Amino acid sequence: MKKTLPVAIVLLLSACTVHRQASVSDVDANSGIVRLNYGEAILQSATTDSYVANGMATRQCQQMGYATAFAYGQPEATCTTISGSLCLNHNITLQYQCRGMAVTPMTSTNSYW
């Protein structure tokens, strides 16, 4: 019993879900692509809030003159730290495609009243 308790605790904690905040890593105005990144350590299952990530991507798109952002493709995982043949850290990249044209309201300088 004494040996199974630590093993059970390690197994429970080995696949912990950790919340990560994605940050803007790359913006391509010509193709309208915004990339967001967050890190994931070994034995972790990192997640990010898709609503917040979409808001960050939409804000970047609006700065480039687009209306909104849509998720584009699947998340890409890139190994950033390798020890032997084991990947210790992943960098997860989320891609968003900017769509639409942002409309800015025109203010009139002539007052009719």
URTA-V369845 format. One record per pair of residues at least 24 apart in sequence whose ideal C-beta (glycine too) atoms are under 7 Angstrom apart, sorted by sequence separation. I is the first residue (numbers start at 1). J is the second residue. D is the distance in whole Angstrom. If there is no record, write none. Layout:
# URTA-V369845
I&J&D, I&J&D
This chain:
# URTA-V369845
72&96&6, 71&96&6, 72&97&4, 18&44&5, 20&46&5, 22&48&5, 34&60&5, 70&96&6, 21&48&7, 34&61&6, 69&96&4, 70&97&5, 15&43&7, 16&44&6, 17&45&5, 18&46&5, 19&47&6, 20&48&5, 69&97&7, 14&43&5, 16&45&7, 69&98&5, 70&99&6, 15&45&6, 17&47&6, 22&53&5, 68&99&6, 24&56&6, 66&98&4, 67&99&7, 68&100&6, 27&60&6, 66&99&6, 67&100&3, 22&56&7, 32&66&6, 64&98&6, 66&100&6, 67&101&6, 29&64&5, 34&69&6, 66&101&7, 67&102&5, 24&60&6, 65&101&7, 66&102&6, 61&98&4, 65&102&5, 33&72&7, 57&96&4, 62&102&6, 53&94&6, 42&88&5, 46&92&7, 42&89&7, 41&89&6, 39&89&6, 40&90&4, 39&91&6, 40&92&6, 37&91&6, 38&92&5, 37&92&7, 37&93&5, 35&93&5, 36&94&4, 35&95&5, 33&95&6, 34&96&5, 33&97&6, 34&98&7, 32&97&6, 32&98&4, 22&94&6
